[in-house]
């Protein structure tokens, strides 16, 4: 007879990959980052990876774990966006809040009738250190009256003339 070649696994540290499937590397989260670099493409069942919330979110550490179903536990409810103060309406204008005042959200400005906006019509809730604030995109916002027209009186009869040695340019009424 013949001897069948014995399948060996080398190096021993990595044999679990052949013996038992694991979870693929977890997805990238916009709200959190791993506390240690993830340098593997597959992880054995039961592996836990530690994360912390990114700036702009309330800082909190949490873990996700590779389950028997080869799916990572959810990370969705751990990081909550910080919130900017609710902006007040500018004089002669209004603020429109599209969804909320949380980190990353946008507000827009508009003017009351008879006024015009000088500067950016919107602002975004941005990060400054560990704090969030509304960041003005463009110039500082101002709302000012539109240029008003002065009522002009038109006379039915008018005459224009030029002094001697001067030339009248235009139409002589």
C-alpha positions as CSV (number, residue, x, y, z in Angstrom):
1,X,0.0,0.0,0.0
2,X,0.8,3.7,0.0
3,X,1.1,6.1,2.9
4,X,-1.1,9.2,2.5
5,X,0.8,12.4,3.2
6,X,-0.3,13.9,6.5
7,X,-1.5,17.5,6.2
8,X,0.4,19.6,8.6
9,X,-0.3,23.2,9.6
10,X,2.6,25.6,10.0
11,X,3.1,27.8,11.9
12,X,1.1,26.3,14.8
13,X,-0.2,29.7,15.8
14,X,-2.3,29.9,12.7
15,X,-3.7,26.3,12.5
16,X,-7.1,27.4,13.8
17,X,-7.7,29.1,10.4
18,X,-7.7,25.8,8.7
19,X,-9.6,23.9,11.4
20,X,-12.4,26.4,12.0
21,X,-13.6,29.4,10.1
22,X,-13.8,32.8,11.8
23,X,-15.2,36.2,11.3
24,X,-13.8,38.4,8.6
25,X,-12.1,41.7,9.7
26,X,-14.8,44.0,11.0
27,X,-16.0,46.9,8.9
28,X,-14.7,50.5,9.3
29,X,-17.0,52.5,11.6
30,X,-17.4,56.2,11.0
31,X,-18.2,56.8,14.7
32,X,-15.5,54.6,16.3
33,X,-11.9,53.4,15.9
34,X,-10.1,50.3,17.2
35,X,-7.9,50.9,20.2
36,X,-5.3,48.6,18.6
37,X,-4.5,48.2,14.9
38,X,-6.4,45.4,13.2
39,X,-3.8,43.5,11.1
40,X,-5.7,40.3,10.5
41,X,-8.2,39.4,7.8
42,X,-9.9,36.7,9.9
43,X,-10.5,36.2,13.6
44,X,-11.5,33.1,15.5
45,X,-15.0,32.8,17.2
46,X,-14.9,34.4,20.6
47,X,-12.3,37.1,19.7
48,X,-13.2,40.5,21.1
49,X,-11.8,43.7,19.6
50,X,-11.8,47.0,21.7
51,X,-13.0,50.3,20.2
52,X,-13.4,53.9,21.3
53,X,-15.7,56.5,20.0
54,X,-14.2,59.1,17.6
55,X,-14.1,62.8,18.4
56,X,-17.5,64.4,18.0
57,X,-19.1,61.5,19.8
58,X,-19.4,61.0,23.5
59,X,-16.2,59.1,24.4
60,X,-16.8,55.6,25.4
61,X,-14.9,52.3,25.1
62,X,-16.7,49.1,23.9
63,X,-15.9,45.8,22.4
64,X,-17.3,43.7,19.5
65,X,-17.1,39.9,19.6
66,X,-16.9,37.3,16.8
67,X,-20.0,35.1,17.4
68,X,-20.6,31.4,16.4
69,X,-22.6,32.7,13.5
70,X,-19.3,34.3,12.2
71,X,-20.9,37.7,12.6
72,X,-19.5,40.4,14.9
73,X,-21.8,41.8,17.6
74,X,-23.3,45.2,16.8
75,X,-21.4,48.4,17.6
76,X,-24.3,50.7,16.6
77,X,-25.6,51.9,20.0
78,X,-22.3,52.6,21.7
79,X,-21.4,56.0,20.3
80,X,-23.8,58.9,20.4
81,X,-23.2,62.1,18.5
82,X,-22.5,65.3,20.6
83,X,-25.0,68.1,20.1
84,X,-24.5,71.8,19.2
85,X,-26.6,74.4,21.0
86,X,-29.8,75.1,19.3
87,X,-29.1,78.3,17.3
88,X,-31.3,81.3,17.8
89,X,-32.9,83.1,14.8
90,X,-30.8,86.0,13.6
91,X,-32.3,89.5,13.7
92,X,-34.6,89.8,10.6
93,X,-34.1,86.1,9.7
94,X,-34.8,82.5,10.6
95,X,-32.8,79.3,11.2
96,X,-34.1,76.1,9.6
97,X,-33.0,72.9,11.3
98,X,-33.2,70.1,8.7
99,X,-33.0,67.1,11.1
100,X,-31.3,67.7,14.4
101,X,-28.4,69.8,16.0
102,X,-26.0,66.8,16.4
103,X,-22.4,66.7,15.3
104,X,-22.3,66.7,11.5
105,X,-25.8,68.2,11.0
106,X,-26.4,71.3,8.9
107,X,-28.7,74.3,9.5
108,X,-29.6,76.9,7.0
109,X,-30.5,80.6,7.3
110,X,-33.0,82.7,5.4
111,X,-34.0,86.4,5.7
112,X,-37.3,88.0,6.3
113,X,-38.8,89.9,3.3
114,X,-37.0,93.1,2.5
115,X,-33.6,91.8,3.8
116,X,-30.7,90.0,2.2
117,X,-28.2,87.5,3.5
118,X,-24.5,88.4,3.6
119,X,-22.3,85.4,4.1
120,X,-23.0,81.7,4.0
121,X,-26.6,80.5,4.0
122,X,-25.7,77.4,6.1
123,X,-23.6,76.2,9.0
124,X,-22.4,72.7,10.1
125,X,-22.1,71.4,13.6
126,X,-18.3,70.8,13.8
127,X,-15.7,69.7,16.3
128,X,-13.3,71.9,18.2
129,X,-11.1,69.9,20.6
130,X,-13.7,67.8,22.6
131,X,-16.4,70.4,22.0
132,X,-18.8,70.9,19.1
133,X,-20.0,74.2,17.7
134,X,-21.6,75.6,14.6
135,X,-18.9,76.4,12.1
136,X,-19.7,79.2,9.7
137,X,-18.8,78.2,6.2
138,X,-17.6,81.4,4.4
139,X,-18.1,84.9,5.7
140,X,-19.6,85.8,9.0
141,X,-23.4,85.8,8.7
142,X,-25.1,89.2,8.5
143,X,-28.6,90.1,7.5
144,X,-29.1,93.6,6.4
145,X,-31.9,95.7,4.7
146,X,-31.9,95.6,0.9
147,X,-30.9,98.8,-0.8
148,X,-34.0,100.9,-0.8
149,X,-35.0,103.0,-3.8
150,X,-35.6,106.7,-3.2
151,X,-38.8,107.9,-4.8
152,X,-37.9,110.2,-7.7
153,X,-40.2,113.0,-8.9
154,X,-40.3,113.4,-12.6
155,X,-41.2,116.8,-13.9
156,X,-43.3,117.2,-17.0
157,X,-41.3,120.1,-18.4
158,X,-37.6,120.7,-17.9
159,X,-34.9,122.4,-19.8
160,X,-31.2,121.9,-19.9
161,X,-28.8,124.3,-21.4
162,X,-25.1,124.8,-21.6
163,X,-23.1,127.8,-20.8
164,X,-21.2,129.6,-23.5
165,X,-18.0,127.8,-24.6
166,X,-19.4,124.5,-23.2
167,X,-21.0,121.8,-25.3
168,X,-24.2,120.1,-24.3
169,X,-23.8,116.4,-24.5
170,X,-27.0,114.5,-24.5
171,X,-30.5,115.4,-25.4
172,X,-31.8,118.9,-25.0
173,X,-35.3,118.6,-23.5
